[in-house]
């Protein structure tokens, strides 16, 4: 009986330590979710009760700067036609101009609402080590080249280096961090319950 009591006490101690660790992880994840949620809510500038379209965009980690550079502050606009600034879903181009062959359209990489389809088909991701300036003269009106680091070359000659301020990319990174924190919080709550 004494040996069983000692083993039970050891198991109880290990369970308490695991519970404390899980509760700590849940508390940290909850704090991060709350902070990121408040940060994202404070940055909404569309003037509409509708959420910005970026809330409906799923961008792979590492492409936030590219998408932010491509669409910029337009990502803050909602898809709500009642808003002063908004995205409208337009039919696809009948014969869209082709991007230069070296580029992959962002539409193939980003999950986004139909309202962004036209824009994303005309923005090409530059391959690693590629030269956006060399491709820029071949762009058709409305097209752009973006690099993963946020550099952008537009058809009209406008160019932005990767170190240019990019609030859209920051919000996309925060959105991705929020989703990851929410997943950690759910896992920590499950561990705490266990």
N, CA, C and O of each residue as an XYZ file, in Angstrom:
776
protein
N       0.832     -1.191      0.000
C       0.000      0.000      0.000
C       0.874      1.251      0.000
O       0.578      2.223     -0.694
N       1.966      1.220      0.793
C       2.861      2.384      0.855
C       3.521      2.638     -0.497
O       3.673      3.790     -0.903
N       3.912      1.577     -1.198
C       4.525      1.718     -2.531
C       3.517      2.281     -3.514
O       3.872      3.117     -4.344
N       2.263      1.843     -3.439
C       1.221      2.354     -4.334
C       0.956      3.826     -4.047
O       0.745      4.623     -4.961
N       0.971      4.182     -2.732
C       0.757      5.585     -2.367
C       1.894      6.465     -2.892
O       1.647      7.568     -3.378
N       3.110      5.993     -2.799
C       4.275      6.740     -3.285
C       4.188      6.913     -4.808
O       4.452      7.996     -5.331
N       3.819      5.842     -5.510
C       3.676      5.922     -6.970
C       2.560      6.875     -7.346
O       2.705      7.663     -8.281
N       1.441      6.813     -6.623
C       0.315      7.711     -6.897
C       0.708      9.158     -6.648
O       0.322     10.048     -7.406
N       1.481      9.399     -5.581
C       1.934     10.763     -5.277
C       2.850     11.282     -6.386
O       2.767     12.450     -6.767
N       3.726     10.411     -6.904
C       4.621     10.809     -7.999
C       3.807     11.119     -9.260
O       4.062     12.109     -9.946
N       2.823     10.258     -9.554
C       1.955     10.497    -10.716
C       1.182     11.799    -10.547
O       1.021     12.564    -11.498
N       0.703     12.043     -9.324
C      -0.045     13.264     -9.045
C       0.838     14.497     -9.242
O       0.406     15.498     -9.813
N       2.074     14.411     -8.764
C       3.015     15.528     -8.939
C       3.306     15.798    -10.402
O       3.363     16.952    -10.827
N       3.494     14.721    -11.184
C       3.753     14.888    -12.621
C       2.538     15.484    -13.319
O       2.680     16.334    -14.197
N       1.349     15.043    -12.932
C       0.115     15.575    -13.541
C      -0.057     17.046    -13.194
O      -0.462     17.836    -14.046
N       0.248     17.429    -11.943
C       0.135     18.843    -11.551
C       1.124     19.700    -12.346
O       0.784     20.801    -12.778
N       2.342     19.197    -12.538
C       3.340     19.947    -13.306
C       2.896     20.104    -14.756
O       3.028     21.182    -15.337
N       2.372     19.032    -15.338
C       1.879     19.101    -16.721
C       0.698     20.052    -16.823
O       0.583     20.800    -17.794
N      -0.183     20.026    -15.821
C      -1.340     20.925    -15.827
C      -0.888     22.376    -15.710
O      -1.421     23.246    -16.399
N       0.079     22.642    -14.854
C       0.581     24.014    -14.702
C       1.234     24.495    -15.994
O       1.049     25.645    -16.390
N       1.992     23.628    -16.651
C       2.618     23.989    -17.925
C       1.554     24.262    -18.990
O       1.664     25.237    -19.733
N       0.534     23.421    -19.072
C      -0.535     23.607    -20.057
C      -1.326     24.878    -19.768
O      -1.692     25.604    -20.693
N      -1.591     25.154    -18.487
C      -2.311     26.379    -18.130
C      -1.488     27.614    -18.478
O      -2.035     28.619    -18.933
N      -0.185     27.543    -18.268
C       0.692     28.658    -18.639
C       0.690     28.888    -20.139
O       0.620     30.028    -20.597
N       0.767     27.798    -20.913
C       0.733     27.931    -22.374
C      -0.598     28.498    -22.828
O      -0.639     29.316    -23.747
N      -1.686     28.077    -22.201
C      -3.008     28.603    -22.559
C      -3.103     30.085    -22.225
O      -3.659     30.861    -23.002
N      -2.567     30.481    -21.081
C      -2.607     31.892    -20.693
C      -1.790     32.746    -21.653
O      -2.227     33.826    -22.051
N      -0.596     32.264    -22.032
C       0.233     33.020    -22.984
C      -0.454     33.135    -24.341
O      -0.457     34.208    -24.945
N      -1.032     32.043    -24.819
C      -1.727     32.067    -26.114
C      -2.946     32.975    -26.055
O      -3.216     33.709    -27.005
N      -3.685     32.935    -24.951
C      -4.869     33.803    -24.822
C      -4.460     35.272    -24.813
O      -5.134     36.106    -25.417
N      -3.370     35.590    -24.138
C      -2.890     36.977    -24.109
C      -2.467     37.427    -25.505
O      -2.751     38.554    -25.909
N      -1.788     36.544    -26.241
C      -1.359     36.899    -27.599
C      -2.567     37.079    -28.521
O      -2.604     38.015    -29.319
N      -3.557     36.183    -28.412
C      -4.777     36.303    -29.225
C      -5.467     37.628    -28.923
O      -5.888     38.334    -29.839
N      -5.583     37.966    -27.643
C      -6.250     39.212    -27.272
C      -5.477     40.421    -27.803
O      -6.077     41.333    -28.372
N      -4.157     40.439    -27.622
C      -3.350     41.577    -28.060
C      -3.400     41.747    -29.579
O      -3.564     42.859    -30.081
N      -3.259     40.642    -30.301
C      -3.308     40.738    -31.764
C      -4.698     41.133    -32.244
O      -4.827     41.915    -33.186
N      -5.732     40.607    -31.614
C      -7.096     40.980    -31.979
C      -7.339     42.462    -31.779
O      -7.946     43.120    -32.624
N      -6.853     42.995    -30.639
C      -7.017     44.426    -30.376
C      -6.206     45.267    -31.353
O      -6.670     46.314    -31.807
N      -5.000     44.816    -31.678
C      -4.162     45.542    -32.632
C      -4.818     45.589    -34.001
O      -4.857     46.638    -34.644
N      -5.330     44.455    -34.443
C      -5.988     44.419    -35.749
C      -7.254     45.264    -35.761
O      -7.523     45.956    -36.743
N      -8.036     45.219    -34.686
C      -9.262     46.016    -34.615
C      -8.944     47.506    -34.609
O      -9.670     48.297    -35.211
N      -7.863     47.895    -33.932
C      -7.491     49.314    -33.870
C      -7.029     49.829    -35.226
O      -7.145     51.021    -35.508
N      -6.506     48.944    -36.068
C      -5.991     49.372    -37.365
C      -7.022     49.426    -38.467
O      -6.697     49.842    -39.579
N      -8.256     49.022    -38.205
C      -9.270     49.033    -39.254
C      -9.642     50.470    -39.587
O      -9.981     51.264    -38.710
N      -9.569     50.789    -40.899
C      -9.770     52.172    -41.336
C     -10.782     52.314    -42.451
O     -10.839     53.371    -43.080
N     -11.578     51.304    -42.723
C     -12.474     51.351    -43.877
C     -13.661     52.278    -43.667
O     -14.313     52.670    -44.634
N     -13.953     52.637    -42.417
C     -15.112     53.473    -42.153
C     -16.406     52.692    -42.273
O     -17.476     53.293    -42.379
N     -16.339     51.409    -42.260
C     -17.503     50.545    -42.405
C     -17.512     49.541    -41.265
O     -16.469     49.186    -40.716
N     -18.707     49.094    -40.924
C     -18.819     48.046    -39.911
C     -18.377     46.702    -40.478
O     -18.052     45.780    -39.730
N     -18.367     46.599    -41.808
C     -17.947     45.353    -42.454
C     -16.443     45.158    -42.259
O     -15.687     46.130    -42.270
N     -16.007     43.919    -42.081
C     -14.571     43.673    -41.893
C     -13.796     43.940    -43.183
O     -14.341     43.795    -44.277
N     -12.530     44.328    -43.059
C     -11.719     44.543    -44.258
C     -11.556     43.234    -45.021
O     -11.618     42.150    -44.441
N     -11.348     43.350    -46.317
C     -11.255     42.153    -47.158
C     -10.074     41.280    -46.750
O     -10.095     40.068    -46.964
N      -9.051     41.886    -46.166
C      -7.903     41.065    -45.760
C      -8.271     40.027    -44.717
O      -7.565     39.031    -44.563
N      -9.380     40.244    -43.990
C      -9.823     39.233    -43.026
C     -10.310     37.963    -43.720
O     -10.417     36.913    -43.086
N     -10.604     38.053    -45.007
C     -11.083     36.898    -45.774
C      -9.991     36.298    -46.642
O     -10.251     35.400    -47.443
N      -8.778     36.787    -46.487
C      -7.658     36.332    -47.308
C      -6.800     35.372    -46.504
O      -6.471     35.644    -45.350
N      -6.442     34.261    -47.106
C      -5.495     33.318    -46.504
C      -4.229     33.359    -47.348
O      -4.209     32.900    -48.491
N      -3.190     33.908    -46.773
C      -1.924     34.045    -47.484
C      -0.882     33.174    -46.788
O      -0.741     33.232    -45.567
N      -0.157     32.370    -47.554
C       0.867     31.523    -46.933
C       1.922     32.372    -46.225
O       2.263     33.466    -46.675
N       2.425     31.853    -45.124
C       3.495     32.547    -44.404
C       4.651     32.798    -45.362
O       5.045     31.918    -46.128
N       5.185     34.006    -45.307
C       6.288     34.374    -46.189
C       5.841     35.173    -47.397
O       6.669     35.793    -48.065
N       4.545     35.171    -47.691
C       4.043     35.950    -48.835
C       3.290     37.205    -48.392
O       2.745     37.921    -49.232
N       3.252     37.482    -47.090
C       2.513     38.644    -46.604
C       3.061     39.936    -47.201
O       2.291     40.802    -47.619
N       4.378     40.071    -47.242
C       4.977     41.302    -47.768
C       4.666     41.467    -49.250
O       4.420     42.580    -49.713
N       4.677     40.373    -49.990
C       4.379     40.449    -51.429
C       2.940     40.886    -51.663
O       2.692     41.782    -52.470
N       1.984     40.267    -50.967
C       0.583     40.638    -51.140
C       0.332     42.051    -50.644
O      -0.392     42.814    -51.284
N       0.924     42.408    -49.504
C       0.772     43.759    -48.978
C       1.305     44.807    -49.934
O       0.698     45.866    -50.092
N       2.438     44.528    -50.577
C       3.008     45.463    -51.545
C       2.140     45.556    -52.786
O       1.992     46.632    -53.367
N       1.566     44.434    -53.194
C       0.759     44.416    -54.411
C      -0.537     45.200    -54.257
O      -0.913     45.959    -55.151
N      -1.225     45.024    -53.128
C      -2.550     45.636    -52.966
C      -2.586     46.779    -51.957
O      -3.541     47.555    -51.939
N      -1.569     46.891    -51.128
C      -1.446     48.017    -50.223
C      -2.674     48.264    -49.376
O      -3.300     47.330    -48.876
N      -3.014     49.543    -49.220
C      -4.122     49.930    -48.341
C      -5.474     49.461    -48.856
O      -6.453     49.487    -48.109
N      -5.555     49.040    -50.097
C      -6.820     48.518    -50.622
C      -7.256     47.264    -49.873
O      -8.434     46.907    -49.901
N      -6.321     46.589    -49.202
C      -6.668     45.423    -48.397
C      -7.536     45.797    -47.203
O      -8.206     44.937    -46.631
N      -7.532     47.068    -46.822
C      -8.353     47.541    -45.712
C      -9.805     47.758    -46.118
O     -10.680     47.851    -45.258
N     -10.066     47.839    -47.406
C     -11.431     48.058    -47.878
C     -12.241     46.776    -47.747
O     -11.723     45.689    -48.001
N     -13.513     46.891    -47.351
C     -14.353     45.694    -47.251
C     -14.954     45.330    -48.611
O     -14.777     46.045    -49.597
N     -15.652     44.227    -48.639
C     -16.388     43.834    -49.842
C     -17.832     44.319    -49.755
O     -18.663     43.934    -50.577
N     -18.134     45.148    -48.782
C     -19.481     45.670    -48.553
C     -19.744     46.872    -49.459
O     -19.094     47.906    -49.303
N     -20.692     46.760    -50.415
C     -20.944     47.873    -51.334
C     -21.504     49.120    -50.642
O     -21.531     50.194    -51.243
N     -21.946     48.993    -49.396
C     -22.445     50.160    -48.669
C     -21.304     51.013    -48.119
O     -21.519     52.167    -47.745
N     -20.100     50.458    -48.067
C     -18.951     51.206    -47.550
C     -18.493     52.236    -48.580
O     -18.651     52.039    -49.785
N     -17.928     53.328    -48.089
C     -17.444     54.383    -48.983
C     -16.348     53.866    -49.915
O     -16.328     54.202    -51.100
N     -15.451     53.062    -49.390
C     -14.425     52.386    -50.184
C     -14.718     50.907    -50.082
O     -14.900     50.392    -48.979
N     -14.769     50.221    -51.192
C     -15.047     48.783    -51.136
C     -14.572     48.088    -52.403
O     -14.269     48.723    -53.413
N     -14.517     46.761    -52.316
C     -14.179     45.911    -53.456
C     -15.475     45.407    -54.079
O     -16.397     45.004    -53.370
N     -15.538     45.432    -55.391
C     -16.661     44.854    -56.132
C     -16.171     43.617    -56.868
O     -15.075     43.609    -57.430
N     -16.976     42.592    -56.860
C     -16.625     41.378    -57.610
C     -17.010     41.616    -59.065
O     -18.188     41.788    -59.377
N     -16.042     41.627    -59.936
C     -16.263     41.802    -61.372
C     -16.009     40.477    -62.074
O     -15.252     39.644    -61.574
N     -16.628     40.278    -63.213
C     -16.377     39.022    -63.935
C     -14.918     38.944    -64.384
O     -14.258     39.973    -64.531
N     -14.424     37.752    -64.597
C     -13.031     37.620    -65.059
C     -12.852     38.293    -66.418
O     -13.801     38.454    -67.185
N     -11.626     38.672    -66.686
C     -11.308     39.237    -68.003
C     -11.614     38.196    -69.078
O     -11.352     37.008    -68.893
N     -12.171     38.653    -70.205
C     -12.432     37.734    -71.317
C     -11.114     37.204    -71.866
O     -10.984     36.009    -72.136
N     -10.145     38.083    -72.030
C      -8.822     37.692    -72.522
C      -7.786     38.443    -71.695
O      -7.272     39.474    -72.131
N      -7.474     37.930    -70.500
C      -6.535     38.661    -69.646
C      -5.144     38.714    -70.257
O      -4.693     37.749    -70.875
N      -4.468     39.837    -70.085
C      -3.090     39.891    -70.571
C      -2.229     38.915    -69.776
O      -2.370     38.807    -68.558
N      -1.362     38.223    -70.447
C      -0.507     37.234    -69.784
C       0.637     37.929    -69.061
O       1.213     38.898    -69.556
N       0.946     37.417    -67.897
C       2.124     37.882    -67.168
C       3.369     37.339    -67.867
O       3.281     36.320    -68.552
N       4.514     37.983    -67.715
C       5.745     37.401    -68.246
C       5.920     35.965    -67.732
O       5.535     35.652    -66.605
N       6.490     35.119    -68.549
C       6.563     33.682    -68.284
C       7.229     33.328    -66.955
O       6.894     32.301    -66.366
N       8.141     34.130    -66.477
C       8.877     33.795    -65.257
C       8.038     33.971    -63.991
O       8.455     33.553    -62.911
N       6.866     34.583    -64.115
C       6.077     34.945    -62.934
C       4.940     33.982    -62.670
O       4.322     33.454    -63.594
N       4.672     33.760    -61.389
C       3.518     32.963    -60.973
C       2.471     33.926    -60.420
O       2.774     34.702    -59.514
N       1.236     33.895    -60.950
C       0.224     34.829    -60.445
C      -0.093     34.573    -58.976
O      -0.162     33.427    -58.532
N      -0.287     35.662    -58.228
C      -0.645     35.515    -56.815
C      -1.965     34.779    -56.651
O      -2.204     34.160    -55.614
N      -2.826     34.841    -57.667
C      -4.114     34.144    -57.591
C      -3.926     32.645    -57.359
O      -4.790     31.999    -56.767
N      -2.807     32.088    -57.819
C      -2.541     30.658    -57.645
C      -1.990     30.339    -56.259
O      -1.922     29.171    -55.876
N      -1.597     31.362    -55.506
C      -0.938     31.146    -54.223
C      -1.761     31.593    -53.024
O      -1.542     31.125    -51.907
N      -2.705     32.497    -53.254
C      -3.457     33.133    -52.173
C      -4.920     32.738    -52.283
O      -5.482     32.745    -53.378
N      -5.538     32.396    -51.169
C      -6.975     32.139    -51.143
C      -7.654     33.452    -50.788
O      -7.429     34.010    -49.714
N      -8.492     33.940    -51.706
C      -9.103     35.246    -51.511
C     -10.518     35.256    -52.071
O     -10.870     34.411    -52.893
N     -11.338     36.220    -51.622
C     -12.694     36.354    -52.148
C     -12.672     36.674    -53.649
O     -11.671     37.173    -54.162
N     -13.771     36.387    -54.347
C     -13.833     36.648    -55.784
C     -13.570     38.110    -56.159
O     -13.131     38.392    -57.273
N     -13.831     39.025    -55.248
C     -13.608     40.441    -55.557
C     -12.134     40.745    -55.837
O     -11.832     41.740    -56.494
N     -11.229     39.923    -55.360
C      -9.801     40.149    -55.579
C      -9.252     39.382    -56.781
O      -8.073     39.511    -57.109
N     -10.092     38.589    -57.435
C      -9.618     37.707    -58.504
C      -8.902     38.461    -59.618
O      -7.804     38.073    -60.017
N      -9.503     39.527    -60.121
C      -8.860     40.268    -61.219
C      -7.499     40.794    -60.795
O      -6.519     40.660    -61.527
N      -7.442     41.382    -59.628
C      -6.179     41.965    -59.167
C      -5.112     40.889    -59.011
O      -3.975     41.074    -59.446
N      -5.467     39.774    -58.397
C      -4.468     38.748    -58.115
C      -3.992     38.009    -59.361
O      -2.890     37.461    -59.370
N      -4.806     37.989    -60.409
C      -4.345     37.340    -61.645
C      -3.333     38.199    -62.390
O      -2.619     37.706    -63.264
N      -3.269     39.479    -62.048
C      -2.379     40.388    -62.771
C      -1.161     40.815    -61.948
O      -0.435     41.734    -62.327
N      -0.950     40.136    -60.822
C       0.241     40.364    -60.006
C       1.041     39.077    -60.015
O       0.540     38.020    -59.631
N       2.290     39.171    -60.458
C       3.141     37.986    -60.540
C       4.217     37.969    -59.480
O       4.858     38.986    -59.214
N       4.413     36.801    -58.871
C       5.459     36.627    -57.872
C       6.777     36.354    -58.575
O       6.879     35.457    -59.411
N       7.770     37.134    -58.227
C       9.106     37.004    -58.791
C       9.801     35.783    -58.203
O       9.805     35.620    -56.983
N      10.384     34.927    -59.023
C      11.123     33.778    -58.473
C      12.333     34.273    -57.679
O      12.863     35.352    -57.947
N      12.762     33.477    -56.703
C      13.950     33.823    -55.915
C      15.116     34.104    -56.866
O      15.386     33.327    -57.782
N      15.792     35.208    -56.636
C      16.946     35.571    -57.452
C      16.576     36.245    -58.759
O      17.465     36.607    -59.530
N      15.273     36.429    -59.035
C      14.838     37.074    -60.268
C      15.056     38.577    -60.236
O      15.285     39.160    -59.177
N      14.984     39.196    -61.404
C      15.192     40.636    -61.537
C      13.888     41.296    -61.970
O      13.524     41.261    -63.146
N      13.187     41.898    -61.009
C      11.910     42.544    -61.296
C      12.048     43.713    -62.243
O      11.177     43.937    -63.083
N      13.141     44.467    -62.119
C      13.346     45.623    -62.997
C      13.468     45.186    -64.453
O      13.018     45.897    -65.351
N      14.067     44.030    -64.693
C      14.212     43.538    -66.067
C      12.866     43.120    -66.654
O      12.661     43.227    -67.863
N      11.941     42.641    -65.806
C      10.622     42.217    -66.279
C       9.631     43.377    -66.392
O       8.636     43.278    -67.111
N       9.899     44.462    -65.692
C       8.959     45.579    -65.622
C       8.550     46.125    -66.994
O       7.363     46.383    -67.189
N       9.451     46.316    -67.945
C       9.030     46.859    -69.248
C       8.071     45.944    -70.024
O       7.368     46.408    -70.922
N       8.041     44.651    -69.685
C       7.178     43.705    -70.397
C       5.776     43.625    -69.810
O       4.931     42.905    -70.342
N       5.508     44.353    -68.720
C       4.197     44.279    -68.075
C       3.141     45.029    -68.876
O       3.403     46.093    -69.439
N       1.949     44.457    -68.916
C       0.800     45.099    -69.568
C       0.153     46.060    -68.568
O       0.391     45.940    -67.366
N      -0.660     47.010    -69.038
C      -1.332     47.932    -68.114
C      -2.073     47.181    -67.007
O      -2.811     46.228    -67.258
N      -1.852     47.642    -65.777
C      -2.495     47.046    -64.615
C      -1.709     45.935    -63.960
O      -2.095     45.470    -62.888
N      -0.633     45.498    -64.554
C       0.139     44.380    -63.997
C       1.251     44.870    -63.070
O       1.676     46.024    -63.125
N       1.701     43.952    -62.221
C       2.807     44.245    -61.308
C       3.591     42.974    -61.037
O       3.081     41.861    -61.162
N       4.841     43.172    -60.664
C       5.723     42.097    -60.215
C       6.010     42.375    -58.748
O       6.318     43.507    -58.377
N       5.910     41.341    -57.911
C       6.254     41.486    -56.497
C       7.243     40.401    -56.111
O       7.233     39.289    -56.639
N       8.095     40.772    -55.169
C       9.042     39.808    -54.602
C       8.560     39.421    -53.217
O       7.785     40.154    -52.602
N       9.000     38.296    -52.729
C       8.598     37.825    -51.396
C       8.925     38.847    -50.308
O       8.227     38.925    -49.297
N       9.973     39.618    -50.511
C      10.383     40.590    -49.494
C       9.597     41.896    -49.548
O       9.833     42.787    -48.732
N       8.658     42.029    -50.503
C       7.815     43.214    -50.575
C       8.221     44.226    -51.622
O       7.562     45.257    -51.750
N       9.264     43.981    -52.366
C       9.619     44.874    -53.474
C       8.553     44.734    -54.551
O       8.015     43.648    -54.768
N       8.253     45.838    -55.223
C       7.214     45.806    -56.257
C       7.635     46.661    -57.451
O       8.221     47.733    -57.299
N       7.318     46.153    -58.641
C       7.556     46.854    -59.892
C       6.238     46.859    -60.642
O       5.719     45.797    -60.988
N       5.686     48.043    -60.897
C       4.405     48.140    -61.594
C       4.607     48.462    -63.066
O       5.664     48.938    -63.479
N       3.580     48.194    -63.837
C       3.573     48.411    -65.275
C       3.838     49.869    -65.650
O       4.405     50.142    -66.708
N       3.434     50.799    -64.797
C       3.538     52.227    -65.124
C       4.871     52.832    -64.705
O       5.070     54.040    -64.838
N       5.787     52.006    -64.201
C       7.101     52.487    -63.809
C       7.261     52.693    -62.317
O       8.384     52.833    -61.833
N       6.163     52.715    -61.577
C       6.284     52.896    -60.128
C       6.977     51.675    -59.538
O       6.648     50.532    -59.859
N       7.945     51.948    -58.669
C       8.747     50.890    -58.073
C       8.907     51.169    -56.588
O       9.081     52.318    -56.182
N       8.849     50.120    -55.779
C       9.083     50.260    -54.345
C      10.047     49.170    -53.907
O       9.853     47.992    -54.207
N      11.087     49.579    -53.196
C      12.043     48.602    -52.660
C      11.410     47.847    -51.496
O      10.368     48.246    -50.975
N      12.039     46.776    -51.104
C      11.526     45.940    -50.013
C      11.487     46.685    -48.689
O      10.674     46.358    -47.825
N      12.354     47.684    -48.513
C      12.393     48.392    -47.240
C      11.394     49.549    -47.164
O      11.368     50.278    -46.172
N      10.569     49.724    -48.207
C       9.536     50.759    -48.173
C       8.463     50.361    -47.161
O       8.151     49.178    -47.027
N       7.890     51.347    -46.441
C       6.831     51.010    -45.480
C       5.700     50.252    -46.164
O       5.286     50.601    -47.270
N       5.206     49.216    -45.500
C       4.183     48.365    -46.092
C       3.176     47.955    -45.019
O       3.246     46.844    -44.493
N       2.216     48.873    -44.683
C       1.260     48.553    -43.625
C       0.389     47.341    -43.948
O      -0.008     46.613    -43.039
N       0.087     47.113    -45.219
C      -0.707     45.948    -45.592
C      -0.010     44.652    -45.218
O      -0.645     43.715    -44.736
N       1.299     44.598    -45.442
C       2.061     43.396    -45.091
C       2.083     43.186    -43.591
O       1.980     42.055    -43.116
N       2.216     44.277    -42.840
C       2.231     44.158    -41.383
C       0.908     43.575    -40.896
O       0.897     42.691    -40.039
N      -0.209     44.065    -41.438
C      -1.518     43.549    -41.022
C      -1.690     42.095    -41.432
O      -2.259     41.312    -40.671
N      -1.219     41.716    -42.603
C      -1.307     40.314    -43.023
C      -0.461     39.424    -42.109
O      -0.883     38.323    -41.755
N       0.722     39.891    -41.730
C       1.559     39.119    -40.808
C       0.874     38.998    -39.449
O       0.905     37.937    -38.825
N       0.252     40.093    -38.989
C      -0.471     40.027    -37.721
C      -1.643     39.063    -37.816
O      -1.910     38.320    -36.872
N      -2.345     39.066    -38.945
C      -3.477     38.165    -39.139
C      -2.987     36.718    -39.099
O      -3.619     35.876    -38.461
N      -1.873     36.417    -39.770
C      -1.323     35.056    -39.745
C      -0.869     34.682    -38.332
O      -1.072     33.548    -37.898
N      -0.259     35.626    -37.616
C       0.143     35.359    -36.234
C      -1.073     35.100    -35.362
O      -1.037     34.233    -34.488
N      -2.162     35.850    -35.594
C      -3.384     35.640    -34.824
C      -3.939     34.242    -35.070
O      -4.331     33.559    -34.123
N      -3.979     33.811    -36.316
C      -4.481     32.462    -36.623
C      -3.619     31.395    -35.959
O      -4.141     30.411    -35.434
N      -2.300     31.585    -35.979
C      -1.403     30.619    -35.337
C      -1.602     30.623    -33.824
O      -1.590     29.566    -33.193
N      -1.784     31.809    -33.243
C      -2.006     31.899    -31.796
C      -3.334     31.263    -31.414
O      -3.429     30.617    -30.370
N      -4.355     31.433    -32.238
C      -5.646     30.800    -31.961
C      -5.521     29.277    -31.985
O      -6.132     28.585    -31.170
N      -4.726     28.763    -32.922
C      -4.504     27.308    -32.980
C      -3.742     26.834    -31.745
O      -4.058     25.784    -31.186
N      -2.725     27.613    -31.313
C      -1.986     27.247    -30.095
C      -2.894     27.297    -28.880
O      -2.798     26.444    -27.998
N      -3.773     28.285    -28.826
C      -4.689     28.407    -27.703
C      -5.627     27.202    -27.638
O      -5.862     26.656    -26.560
N      -6.159     26.788    -28.778
C      -7.048     25.622    -28.804
C      -6.304     24.368    -28.344
O      -6.843     23.565    -27.583
N      -5.063     24.205    -28.808
C      -4.274     23.036    -28.402
C      -3.943     23.103    -26.909
O      -3.965     22.085    -26.219
N      -3.638     24.300    -26.418
C      -3.310     24.433    -24.985
C      -4.525     24.168    -24.121
O      -4.399     23.578    -23.048
N      -5.705     24.592    -24.564
C      -6.919     24.327    -23.790
C      -7.213     22.828    -23.745
O      -7.623     22.293    -22.716
N      -6.997     22.166    -24.874
C      -7.188     20.709    -24.911
C      -6.215     20.024    -23.962
O      -6.593     19.103    -23.237
N      -4.950     20.476    -23.967
C      -3.948     19.894    -23.068
C      -4.296     20.158    -21.610
O      -4.102     19.299    -20.750
N      -4.813     21.354    -21.341
C      -5.197     21.697    -19.961
C      -6.324     20.799    -19.482
O      -6.305     20.308    -18.353
N      -7.303     20.589    -20.347
C      -8.410     19.709    -19.975
C      -7.927     18.288    -19.739
O      -8.379     17.602    -18.821
N      -7.003     17.863    -20.584
C      -6.463     16.497    -20.409
C      -5.717     16.410    -19.089
O      -5.187     15.352    -18.748
